[in-house]
Each structure stands twice: as structure tokens, then as C-alpha cells.
Amino acid sequence: MTVYELRVYEAATGKMPSLEDTLRELAAPLMPEYGMRIVGLWSTADERFLYWVVEHRGTGDIDANWRGFHEDPRWKKNLAERTKGDSFVVSTQSVPLVGVTGFPPQAS
């Protein structure tokens, strides 16, 4: 079963480039091991918010996938080295998404 999740991060002032780099260089390579894949990333023009859609494969258990990911020693070590205790993120929000029946509409 595949489940999608919208994640919204409010970046700390001036930290959007570091947040994007961390997702690209550290998170994305590890995520497949936990049944996840980044579908897309978008940021606001003022670099305040980052929106990303994550695909969860297999059981589609969002919480279990993230728990495993966040407990991964490689993630913990690399994130600690990169942030040096200064978070890139002010707030986060997770929204599980379900498909809407009949979309996209089929051509007749």
C-alpha cells in the first residue's frame, strides 16, 4: 500500500539553504531504507516555508517509517554534525494524504 504525506517546515531565518541541503544530501539517500521517497520539494519565494511530499511504500505506516528513520545512527550523527545544536526548523506539520476517487479525470 502506498500512502502520501505532505510535510511543511517553517525554516529558521536564513536556514532554508541548509535545510534544503540536509534533505538532499542526508535525508533523501536514507529514506528508501525506511520505505519512503521524496516526491517533490517546494519553497516559498521568501524562503520561509518548505513543502514536500513523501511517498510511503509497503505498510504505509507513516509514524513507523519516520521513527525508524530518526533512530538511524547515520542520520543522528550527520544531522548533529551539520546543525551543531542549531535547528534549521522552527516548526513542522505532517498531513497524511489520500487520493480522491476519479482524479485525474480519464479522457473520453
Buried (B, 14 or more C-beta within 10 A) or exposed (E): EEBBBBBEBBBBEEBBEBBBEBBEEBBBEBBEEBBBBBEEBEBEEEBBBBBBBBBBBEEBBBEBBBEBBEEBEEBEEBBEEBBEEEEBBEEEEEEEEEEEEEEEEEEE
